């Protein structure tokens, strides 16, 4: 097992790959002059990603990009989702060439959001995550911080540690836990 966010093969022979989702709320329409550099950079950046060592898959429509997909029912949120061999492969791609240039200009293209906009999680090799999975992981990260279920590059977890998402607590269980904690703190 590795501790630095690299893929591993478990004792059961299951190989894991790293899924990632990142979202951004546009500052202007995608076809606007303000976003021209971003829009023109999508195809070349995607081509580099597709050819990168450790790349496995990315969300795309029949035209080859993901700009038609939406997440959280928000018409202004763009979503990028991909699967990589491990965090090292993802990081190597992120901080090179035109992707790095566009990343450094992200505030020109996307609003600053207060909540987590990127989540990582391990998937069995060959699994292709859905937008619903991506939403769940982002919400979990926003609610609980980095855990094996949804984490960040800064706080990565080894492959194979994330089980299914914890069952949501019912309101009555949550209220009774809160009352218990309040009483014990008094």
C-alpha positions in Angstrom: 0.0 0.0 0.0 1.2 3.5 -0.7 0.6 6.5 1.4 1.3 9.3 -1.1 -1.7 9.2 -3.3 -0.5 6.7 -5.8 -2.5 3.8 -7.1 -2.1 0.4 -5.7 -3.3 -3.2 -6.1 -5.1 -4.4 -3.0 -4.6 -7.9 -1.5 -7.8 -8.8 -3.5 -6.1 -7.9 -6.8 -8.3 -4.8 -7.4 -6.5 -2.0 -9.1 -7.6 1.6 -8.4 -7.5 4.7 -10.4 -7.9 8.3 -9.3 -11.1 10.1 -10.3 -11.2 13.9 -10.1 -13.9 16.5 -10.6 -13.5 20.2 -10.7 -16.1 22.8 -11.3 -16.0 26.5 -12.1 -18.7 29.2 -12.3 -18.2 31.2 -15.5 -17.7 35.0 -15.2 -19.2 35.4 -18.7 -20.9 33.3 -21.4 -18.5 30.7 -22.8 -18.7 32.2 -26.3 -17.9 35.8 -25.0 -14.8 37.7 -25.9 -13.8 37.6 -22.1 -13.6 33.8 -22.3 -12.1 33.5 -25.8 -8.7 32.4 -24.6 -10.2 29.8 -22.3 -12.6 28.4 -25.0 -9.8 28.3 -27.6 -7.5 26.5 -25.2 -9.9 23.7 -24.4 -9.2 21.4 -27.4 -5.4 21.7 -27.2 -5.4 21.2 -23.4 -7.7 18.2 -23.8 -5.4 16.7 -26.5 -2.4 17.0 -24.1 -4.5 15.4 -21.3 -5.5 12.5 -23.6 -1.9 11.8 -24.5 -0.5 12.2 -20.9 1.2 9.4 -19.1 -1.3 8.0 -16.6 -4.4 9.4 -18.2 -7.3 7.0 -18.3 -10.5 8.9 -19.2 -12.3 12.2 -19.3 -15.9 13.3 -19.4 -16.8 14.4 -22.9 -19.7 14.6 -25.3 -19.8 13.5 -28.9 -17.9 16.7 -29.9 -15.0 15.8 -27.6 -15.5 18.4 -24.8 -17.5 18.7 -21.6 -18.9 22.2 -21.9 -22.4 20.9 -22.5 -22.5 19.1 -19.1 -23.8 20.8 -16.0 -23.6 20.0 -12.3 -25.8 21.1 -9.4 -28.4 22.3 -11.8 -26.4 25.5 -12.4 -26.2 26.7 -16.0 -23.1 28.8 -15.2 -21.1 25.9 -13.7 -18.7 24.1 -16.0 -17.6 20.6 -14.9 -14.4 18.8 -15.7 -14.1 15.1 -14.7 -11.3 12.7 -15.5 -9.6 9.5 -14.3 -5.9 9.1 -13.8 -3.4 6.4 -12.7 -2.6 8.3 -9.5 -2.1 11.8 -8.1 1.4 12.0 -9.5 0.1 11.6 -13.1 -2.7 14.1 -12.5 -0.3 16.7 -10.9 2.2 16.2 -13.8 -0.5 17.1 -16.3 -2.0 20.0 -14.3 1.2 22.0 -13.8 2.6 21.9 -17.3 2.2 23.8 -20.6 -1.0 25.4 -21.7 -3.0 23.9 -18.8 -0.7 25.6 -16.4 -1.1 28.9 -18.3 -4.9 28.7 -18.2 -4.9 27.6 -14.6 -2.9 30.7 -13.7 -5.6 32.9 -15.4 -8.6 31.1 -13.8 -9.8 34.2 -12.0 -10.4 35.8 -15.5 -12.6 33.0 -16.5 -14.2 31.7 -13.2 -15.7 33.3 -10.1 -14.0 32.6 -6.8 -16.2 30.2 -4.9 -16.1 29.8 -1.1 -16.7 26.0 -1.1 -14.6 23.2 -2.4 -14.6 23.0 -6.2 -12.3 20.0 -6.7 -12.7 16.5 -5.2 -10.6 13.4 -5.7 -11.5 9.8 -5.0 -10.4 6.3 -5.8 -12.4 4.1 -8.2 -11.8 0.5 -9.3 -9.8 0.4 -12.5 -12.1 0.8 -15.5 -14.9 2.6 -13.6 -16.1 5.8 -15.2 -17.7 8.1 -12.7 -21.0 9.8 -13.3 -22.0 13.4 -12.7 -24.1 12.2 -9.8 -21.1 10.6 -8.2 -19.1 13.8 -8.7 -21.8 15.9 -7.0 -21.9 13.4 -4.0 -18.1 13.6 -3.6 -18.1 17.4 -3.7 -20.9 17.7 -1.2 -19.2 15.2 1.1 -15.9 17.1 0.9 -17.7 20.4 1.6 -19.5 18.9 4.6 -16.8 16.7 6.1 -13.5 18.0 4.8 -10.9 15.6 3.2 -11.7 11.9 4.0 -10.9 8.7 2.1 -14.3 9.2 0.4 -13.5 12.6 -1.1 -10.2 14.4 -0.7 -7.9 17.0 -2.2 -4.3 16.9 -3.7 -3.1 18.6 -0.5 -4.7 15.9 1.7 -4.7 12.7 -0.3 -5.5 9.2 0.9 -4.2 5.8 -0.3 -6.3 3.8 -2.8 -8.7 1.3 -1.5 -9.5 3.0 1.8 -12.8 4.6 0.8 -15.8 2.5 1.4 -19.3 3.5 0.4 -20.5 6.9 1.5 -21.7 6.9 5.1 -25.5 6.7 5.5 -27.0 10.1 6.0 -28.3 10.6 9.5 -32.0 11.2 9.9 -33.0 14.5 11.4 -34.2 12.9 14.6 -30.9 11.1 15.1 -29.0 14.2 14.3 -31.1 16.3 16.7 -30.7 13.8 19.5 -26.9 13.7 19.0 -26.8 17.5 19.1 -28.9 17.6 22.3 -26.6 14.9 23.8 -23.5 16.9 22.9 -25.0 20.1 24.3 -25.9 18.5 27.6 -22.5 16.9 28.0 -20.8 20.3 27.2 -22.9 22.1 29.9 
